[in-house]
Amino acid sequence: MSSNYESKKGMKILVVDDFPTQRKLMKRTLLNLGFENVIEAVDGVDALEKLHTGDVEFIICDWHMPKMMGIDLLRTIRADGKFSRMPFLMVTAEVKRENIIEAAKAGVSNYIAKPFTVESLQEKIQDILNR
């Protein structure tokens, strides 16, 4: 474990997913990894509201959602100077090459495919925080 990763355990993480069970699972996993400040959003629109009202420091977002897809949330955040450098981990069940390329072009920090292990999630978060 790097000290940067350990020092970030108190940061506010926003989990964005339209499925309540997925949000709860992600939140529980993050809490088990030692992150103590995890909030949830039901879609991209909700996520933007929470971004503008809170001190969110890291986003973990599903790709497929109603109202606003994860990729559109990512593009919106990257276009906003205030959030343009915010760590953004995209979660998806689809691992199509074109989706990965699209997310990379939009400025995603990293990408993880469902289903994933606690270890792989931890590695992705560590990788993002150590950049």
MDTraj code that builds the backbone (N, CA, C; nanometers):
import mdtraj as md
import numpy as np

residues = "MET SER SER ASN TYR GLU SER LYS LYS GLY MET LYS ILE LEU VAL VAL ASP ASP PHE PRO THR GLN ARG LYS LEU MET LYS ARG THR LEU LEU ASN LEU GLY PHE GLU ASN VAL ILE GLU ALA VAL ASP GLY VAL ASP ALA LEU GLU LYS LEU HIS THR GLY ASP VAL GLU PHE ILE ILE CYS ASP TRP HIS MET PRO LYS MET MET GLY ILE ASP LEU LEU ARG THR ILE ARG ALA ASP GLY LYS PHE SER ARG MET PRO PHE LEU MET VAL THR ALA GLU VAL LYS ARG GLU ASN ILE ILE GLU ALA ALA LYS ALA GLY VAL SER ASN TYR ILE ALA LYS PRO PHE THR VAL GLU SER LEU GLN GLU LYS ILE GLN ASP ILE LEU ASN ARG".split()
xyz = np.array([
    [0.0833, -0.1202, 0.0000],
    [0.0000, 0.0000, 0.0000],
    [0.0867, 0.1251, 0.0000],
    [0.0498, 0.2162, -0.0836],
    [0.1247, 0.3405, -0.0857],
    [0.0659, 0.4359, 0.0175],
    [0.1481, 0.5267, 0.0625],
    [0.1012, 0.6227, 0.1621],
    [-0.0043, 0.7166, 0.1030],
    [0.0075, 0.7478, -0.0271],
    [-0.0914, 0.8343, -0.0915],
    [-0.2289, 0.7684, -0.0867],
    [-0.2326, 0.6396, -0.1169],
    [-0.3578, 0.5636, -0.1121],
    [-0.4135, 0.5642, 0.0300],
    [-0.3294, 0.5329, 0.1272],
    [-0.3729, 0.5284, 0.2675],
    [-0.4198, 0.6654, 0.3158],
    [-0.3517, 0.7702, 0.2723],
    [-0.3868, 0.9050, 0.3184],
    [-0.5192, 0.9528, 0.2584],
    [-0.5674, 0.8867, 0.1554],
    [-0.6909, 0.9279, 0.0880],
    [-0.8144, 0.8539, 0.1389],
    [-0.8003, 0.7715, 0.2416],
    [-0.9130, 0.6916, 0.2902],
    [-1.0292, 0.7763, 0.3419],
    [-1.0039, 0.9030, 0.3760],
    [-1.1095, 0.9900, 0.4257],
    [-1.1795, 1.0717, 0.3179],
    [-1.1326, 1.0599, 0.1935],
    [-1.1936, 1.1399, 0.0862],
    [-1.3379, 1.0969, 0.0606],
    [-1.4178, 1.1902, 0.0088],
    [-1.5575, 1.1607, -0.0207],
    [-1.5663, 1.0979, -0.1600],
    [-1.6209, 0.9759, -0.1648],
    [-1.6380, 0.9026, -0.2901],
    [-1.7860, 0.8999, -0.3256],
    [-1.8156, 0.9337, -0.4502],
    [-1.9524, 0.9304, -0.5006],
    [-1.9691, 0.8063, -0.5885],
    [-2.0614, 0.7189, -0.5490],
    [-2.0932, 0.5992, -0.6255],
    [-2.2208, 0.6271, -0.7036],
    [-2.2121, 0.6151, -0.8375],
    [-2.3247, 0.6460, -0.9244],
    [-2.3684, 0.5199, -0.9976],
    [-2.4901, 0.4742, -0.9687],
    [-2.5452, 0.3546, -1.0333],
    [-2.6968, 0.3572, -1.0168],
    [-2.7682, 0.3173, -1.1208],
    [-2.9146, 0.3204, -1.1132],
    [-2.9713, 0.2007, -1.0378],
    [-2.8904, 0.0966, -1.0147],
    [-2.9391, -0.0198, -0.9397],
    [-2.9002, -0.0089, -0.7928],
    [-3.0001, -0.0003, -0.7027],
    [-2.9710, 0.0133, -0.5590],
    [-2.8799, -0.0972, -0.5059],
    [-2.8990, -0.2209, -0.5501],
    [-2.8153, -0.3311, -0.5001],
    [-2.6692, -0.3118, -0.5412],
    [-2.6450, -0.2617, -0.6618],
    [-2.5077, -0.2360, -0.7075],
    [-2.4437, -0.1246, -0.6251],
    [-2.5219, -0.0181, -0.5973],
    [-2.4695, 0.0911, -0.5146],
    [-2.4339, 0.0416, -0.3756],
    [-2.5236, -0.0360, -0.3162],
    [-2.5000, -0.0870, -0.1803],
    [-2.3771, -0.1778, -0.1770],
    [-2.3651, -0.2640, -0.2783],
    [-2.2505, -0.3547, -0.2866],
    [-2.1201, -0.2759, -0.2993],
    [-2.1192, -0.1749, -0.3862],
    [-1.9996, -0.0929, -0.4053],
    [-1.9665, -0.0175, -0.2772],
    [-2.0688, 0.0386, -0.2132],
    [-2.0468, 0.1133, -0.0891],
    [-1.9882, 0.0221, 0.0188],
    [-2.0446, -0.0973, 0.0341],
    [-1.9957, -0.1924, 0.1339],
    [-1.8509, -0.2323, 0.1037],
    [-1.8213, -0.2543, -0.0239],
    [-1.6855, -0.2908, -0.0642],
    [-1.5874, -0.1791, -0.0308],
    [-1.6246, -0.0565, -0.0614],
    [-1.5383, 0.0582, -0.0312],
    [-1.5171, 0.0742, 0.1188],
    [-1.6240, 0.0555, 0.1965],
    [-1.6120, 0.0631, 0.3428],
    [-1.5178, -0.0462, 0.3928],
    [-1.5279, -0.1655, 0.3355],
    [-1.4388, -0.2760, 0.3735],
    [-1.2935, -0.2464, 0.3380],
    [-1.2726, -0.1650, 0.2343],
    [-1.1368, -0.1249, 0.1947],
    [-1.0839, -0.0103, 0.2814],
    [-1.1700, 0.0417, 0.3707],
    [-1.1266, 0.1458, 0.4629],
    [-1.1709, 0.2866, 0.4272],
    [-1.2435, 0.3016, 0.3165],
    [-1.2949, 0.4345, 0.2805],
    [-1.4194, 0.4596, 0.3636],
    [-1.4174, 0.5710, 0.4390],
    [-1.5266, 0.5915, 0.5337],
    [-1.6304, 0.6941, 0.4896],
    [-1.6083, 0.7606, 0.3774],
    [-1.6982, 0.8680, 0.3358],
    [-1.7513, 0.8395, 0.1955],
    [-1.8541, 0.7553, 0.1865],
    [-1.9094, 0.7135, 0.0576],
    [-2.0545, 0.7589, 0.0474],
    [-2.0862, 0.8328, -0.0591],
    [-2.2238, 0.8745, -0.0841],
    [-2.2699, 0.8147, -0.2165],
    [-2.4016, 0.8188, -0.2404],
    [-2.4582, 0.7541, -0.3578],
    [-2.5406, 0.8505, -0.4418],
    [-2.5448, 0.8215, -0.5726],
    [-2.6319, 0.8936, -0.6653],
    [-2.6990, 0.7896, -0.7547],
    [-2.8260, 0.8151, -0.7886],
    [-2.9052, 0.7173, -0.8646],
    [-2.8843, 0.7267, -1.0159],
    [-2.8274, 0.8391, -1.0621],
    [-2.7992, 0.8556, -1.2049],
    [-2.7075, 0.9763, -1.2225],
    [-2.6745, 1.0065, -1.3479],
    [-2.5832, 1.1165, -1.3758],
    [-2.6353, 1.2524, -1.3340],
    [-2.7651, 1.2736, -1.3479],
    [-2.8263, 1.4016, -1.3086],
    [-2.8134, 1.4208, -1.1580],
    [-2.8463, 1.3167, -1.0834],
    [-2.8329, 1.3183, -0.9372],
    [-2.6859, 1.3396, -0.8982],
    [-2.5963, 1.2749, -0.9714],
    [-2.4526, 1.2865, -0.9438],
    [-2.4058, 1.4314, -0.9602],
    [-2.4509, 1.4973, -1.0661],
    [-2.4109, 1.6373, -1.0892],
    [-2.4590, 1.7271, -0.9755],
    [-2.5816, 1.7035, -0.9280],
    [-2.6333, 1.7816, -0.8151],
    [-2.5457, 1.7618, -0.6926],
    [-2.5088, 1.6375, -0.6662],
    [-2.4261, 1.6069, -0.5485],
    [-2.2857, 1.6633, -0.5641],
    [-2.2354, 1.6669, -0.6856],
    [-2.1031, 1.7251, -0.7111],
    [-2.1024, 1.8736, -0.6787],
    [-2.2087, 1.9420, -0.7163],
    [-2.2140, 2.0866, -0.6971],
    [-2.2491, 2.1272, -0.5544],
    [-2.2979, 2.0340, -0.4738],
    [-2.3347, 2.0690, -0.3362],
    [-2.2388, 2.0117, -0.2328],
    [-2.1544, 1.9174, -0.2731],
    [-2.0669, 1.8526, -0.1759],
    [-1.9213, 1.8649, -0.2114],
    [-1.8395, 1.8010, -0.1313],
    [-1.6949, 1.8051, -0.1512],
    [-1.6450, 1.6690, -0.2010],
    [-1.7116, 1.6191, -0.3048],
    [-1.6763, 1.4908, -0.3646],
    [-1.5347, 1.4993, -0.4217],
    [-1.4557, 1.3926, -0.3999],
    [-1.3179, 1.3911, -0.4482],
    [-1.2891, 1.2778, -0.5467],
    [-1.3834, 1.1850, -0.5608],
    [-1.3596, 1.0665, -0.6448],
    [-1.4956, 1.0136, -0.6884],
    [-1.5087, 0.9755, -0.8154],
    [-1.6351, 0.9226, -0.8667],
    [-1.6159, 0.7808, -0.9181],
    [-1.7065, 0.6932, -0.8789],
    [-1.7133, 0.5577, -0.9334],
    [-1.8510, 0.5479, -0.9973],
    [-1.8545, 0.5293, -1.1289],
    [-1.9793, 0.5440, -1.2022],
    [-2.0059, 0.4289, -1.2989],
    [-2.1301, 0.3837, -1.3014],
    [-2.1750, 0.2838, -1.3969],
    [-2.1890, 0.3491, -1.5342],
    [-2.1718, 0.2710, -1.6393],
    [-2.1834, 0.3234, -1.7767],
    [-2.3297, 0.3425, -1.8158],
    [-2.4098, 0.2357, -1.8002],
    [-2.5491, 0.2370, -1.8471],
    [-2.6446, 0.2806, -1.7373],
    [-2.7082, 0.3971, -1.7590],
    [-2.8057, 0.4492, -1.6642],
    [-2.9097, 0.5309, -1.7396],
    [-3.0312, 0.5414, -1.6838],
    [-3.1313, 0.6294, -1.7451],
    [-3.0954, 0.7757, -1.7172],
    [-3.1628, 0.8664, -1.7821],
    [-3.1444, 1.0120, -1.7690],
    [-3.0112, 1.0606, -1.8247],
    [-2.9000, 1.0050, -1.7737],
    [-2.7673, 1.0443, -1.8209],
    [-2.6725, 0.9263, -1.8071],
    [-2.6194, 0.8817, -1.9192],
    [-2.5257, 0.7694, -1.9195],
    [-2.3962, 0.8107, -1.8489],
    [-2.3234, 0.7123, -1.7989],
    [-2.1965, 0.7388, -1.7316],
    [-2.0976, 0.8131, -1.8191],
    [-2.0922, 0.7774, -1.9475],
    [-2.0001, 0.8436, -2.0401],
    [-2.0368, 0.9912, -2.0565],
    [-2.1658, 1.0221, -2.0539],
    [-2.2100, 1.1616, -2.0650],
    [-2.1791, 1.2396, -1.9370],
    [-2.1921, 1.1728, -1.8238],
    [-2.1535, 1.2351, -1.6962],
    [-2.0040, 1.2659, -1.6995],
    [-1.9250, 1.1707, -1.7455],
    [-1.7806, 1.1897, -1.7546],
    [-1.7473, 1.3103, -1.8432],
    [-1.8093, 1.3178, -1.9598],
    [-1.7837, 1.4302, -2.0519],
    [-1.8245, 1.5640, -1.9883],
    [-1.9377, 1.5654, -1.9191],
    [-1.9854, 1.6871, -1.8530],
    [-1.8866, 1.7316, -1.7456],
    [-1.8388, 1.6371, -1.6675],
    [-1.7438, 1.6680, -1.5604],
    [-1.6114, 1.7179, -1.6179],
    [-1.5632, 1.6520, -1.7216],
    [-1.4350, 1.6914, -1.7829],
    [-1.4437, 1.8300, -1.8475],
    [-1.5633, 1.8696, -1.8906],
    [-1.5821, 2.0009, -1.9533],
    [-1.5920, 2.1130, -1.8504],
    [-1.6126, 2.0775, -1.7230],
    [-1.6262, 2.1748, -1.6149],
    [-1.4900, 2.1948, -1.5489],
    [-1.4372, 2.3150, -1.5582],
    [-1.3051, 2.3441, -1.5019],
    [-1.2888, 2.3031, -1.3565],
    [-1.3953, 2.3144, -1.2792],
    [-1.3892, 2.2818, -1.1366],
    [-1.3669, 2.1316, -1.1132],
    [-1.4199, 2.0485, -1.2040],
    [-1.4134, 1.9031, -1.1845],
    [-1.3313, 1.8308, -1.2908],
    [-1.2660, 1.9060, -1.3774],
    [-1.2008, 1.8458, -1.4943],
    [-1.0922, 1.7433, -1.4603],
    [-1.0333, 1.7534, -1.3418],
    [-0.9257, 1.6609, -1.3041],
    [-0.9692, 1.5601, -1.1971],
    [-1.0988, 1.5574, -1.1659],
    [-1.1482, 1.4666, -1.0631],
    [-1.1306, 1.3206, -1.1058],
    [-1.0781, 1.2366, -1.0159],
    [-1.0654, 1.0942, -1.0481],
    [-1.2021, 1.0332, -1.0803],
    [-1.2082, 0.9570, -1.1884],
    [-1.3340, 0.8997, -1.2368],
    [-1.3086, 0.7555, -1.2795],
    [-1.3676, 0.6621, -1.2060],
    [-1.3558, 0.5194, -1.2377],
    [-1.4868, 0.4737, -1.3004],
    [-1.4808, 0.4281, -1.4246],
    [-1.5993, 0.3803, -1.4959],
    [-1.6172, 0.2316, -1.4697],
    [-1.7405, 0.1933, -1.4360],
    [-1.7752, 0.0542, -1.4106],
    [-1.8755, 0.0108, -1.5163],
    [-1.8508, -0.1046, -1.5783],
    [-1.9452, -0.1512, -1.6788],
    [-1.9406, -0.3018, -1.6957],
    [-2.0521, -0.3566, -1.7395],
    [-2.0585, -0.4986, -1.7705],
    [-2.0081, -0.5225, -1.9131],
    [-2.0033, -0.4161, -1.9910],
    [-1.9583, -0.4261, -2.1299],
    [-1.8112, -0.3912, -2.1404],
    [-1.7356, -0.4754, -2.2056],
    [-1.5939, -0.4457, -2.2260],
    [-1.5625, -0.4410, -2.3758],
    [-1.6502, -0.3734, -2.4476],
    [-1.6266, -0.3533, -2.5903],
    [-1.5086, -0.2582, -2.6071],
    [-1.4221, -0.2921, -2.7012],
    [-1.3031, -0.2110, -2.7260],
    [-1.3408, -0.0653, -2.7557],
    [-1.4462, -0.0461, -2.8354],
    [-1.4846, 0.0914, -2.8710],
    [-1.5317, 0.1721, -2.7500],
    [-1.5932, 0.1043, -2.6517],
    [-1.6350, 0.1728, -2.5285],
    [-1.5135, 0.2165, -2.4472],
    [-1.4147, 0.1286, -2.4393],
    [-1.2925, 0.1602, -2.3640],
    [-1.2218, 0.2790, -2.4295],
    [-1.2151, 0.2778, -2.5626],
    [-1.1527, 0.3878, -2.6366],
    [-1.2321, 0.5172, -2.6167],
    [-1.3646, 0.5071, -2.6243],
    [-1.4507, 0.6243, -2.6053],
    [-1.4306, 0.6845, -2.4660],
    [-1.4258, 0.5985, -2.3642],
    [-1.4055, 0.6448, -2.2267],
    [-1.2675, 0.7086, -2.2108],
    [-1.1664, 0.6487, -2.2729],
    [-1.0304, 0.7039, -2.2651],
    [-1.0255, 0.8422, -2.3299],
    [-1.0884, 0.8552, -2.4463],
    [-1.0918, 0.9856, -2.5152],
    [-1.1668, 1.0901, -2.4330],
    [-1.2680, 1.0463, -2.3569],
    [-1.3466, 1.1379, -2.2743],
    [-1.2732, 1.1758, -2.1459],
    [-1.1625, 1.1059, -2.1150],
    [-1.0823, 1.1419, -1.9992],
    [-1.1050, 1.0584, -1.8752],
    [-1.1518, 0.9340, -1.8929],
    [-1.1720, 0.8469, -1.7768],
    [-1.0375, 0.8203, -1.7085],
    [-1.0374, 0.8092, -1.5764],
    [-0.9146, 0.7820, -1.5023],
    [-0.8785, 0.6344, -1.5098],
    [-0.9804, 0.5496, -1.5066],
    [-0.9610, 0.4058, -1.5196],
    [-1.0958, 0.3413, -1.5456],
    [-1.0946, 0.2117, -1.5698],
    [-1.2091, 0.1373, -1.6184],
    [-1.2086, 0.0024, -1.5493],
    [-1.3225, -0.0449, -1.5014],
    [-1.3294, -0.1778, -1.4402],
    [-1.4553, -0.2488, -1.4895],
    [-1.4413, -0.3772, -1.5213],
    [-1.5529, -0.4552, -1.5736],
    [-1.6214, -0.5334, -1.4621],
    [-1.7551, -0.5395, -1.4708],
    [-1.8336, -0.6231, -1.3786],
    [-1.8342, -0.7645, -1.4350],
    [-1.8341, -0.8651, -1.3526],
    [-1.8124, -0.8591, -1.2067],
    [-1.6638, -0.8391, -1.1784],
    [-1.6327, -0.7748, -1.0679],
    [-1.4932, -0.7506, -1.0321],
    [-1.4701, -0.7965, -0.8890],
    [-1.3437, -0.8189, -0.8552],
    [-1.3089, -0.8597, -0.7192],
    [-1.2760, -0.7356, -0.6368],
    [-1.2765, -0.7526, -0.5063],
    [-1.2389, -0.6444, -0.4157],
    [-1.0947, -0.6015, -0.4473],
    [-1.0106, -0.7008, -0.4741],
    [-0.8694, -0.6738, -0.5033],
    [-0.8534, -0.5906, -0.6302],
    [-0.9298, -0.6261, -0.7347],
    [-0.9157, -0.5504, -0.8601],
    [-0.9679, -0.4079, -0.8442],
    [-1.0749, -0.3896, -0.7669],
    [-1.1257, -0.2550, -0.7392],
    [-1.0200, -0.1745, -0.6635],
    [-0.9616, -0.2358, -0.5624],
    [-0.8583, -0.1694, -0.4835],
    [-0.7400, -0.1301, -0.5727],
    [-0.6983, -0.2188, -0.6623],
    [-0.5874, -0.1894, -0.7535],
    [-0.6192, -0.0711, -0.8442],
    [-0.7414, -0.0670, -0.8967],
    [-0.7808, 0.0426, -0.9864],
    [-0.7798, 0.1762, -0.9113],
    [-0.8359, 0.1771, -0.7900],
    [-0.8392, 0.3001, -0.7098],
    [-0.6969, 0.3443, -0.6752],
    [-0.6141, 0.2479, -0.6337],
    [-0.4741, 0.2782, -0.6002],
    [-0.4023, 0.3380, -0.7200],
    [-0.4214, 0.2774, -0.8350],
    [-0.3583, 0.3247, -0.9580],
    [-0.3958, 0.4709, -0.9869],
    [-0.5236, 0.5017, -0.9721],
    [-0.5715, 0.6381, -0.9973],
    [-0.5110, 0.7365, -0.8967],
    [-0.5115, 0.6991, -0.7693],
    [-0.4636, 0.7894, -0.6644],
    [-0.3129, 0.8092, -0.6672],
    [-0.2404, 0.7136, -0.7231],
    [-0.0936, 0.7242, -0.7256],
    [-0.0414, 0.7982, -0.8477],
    [-0.1278, 0.8442, -0.9347],
    [-0.0823, 0.9179, -1.0538],
    [-0.0429, 1.0592, -1.0187],
])
top = md.Topology()
chain = top.add_chain()
for i, resn in enumerate(residues, 1):
    res = top.add_residue(resn, chain, resSeq=i)
    for name in ("N", "CA", "C"):
        top.add_atom(name, md.element.get_by_symbol(name[0]), res)
traj = md.Trajectory(xyz[None], top)
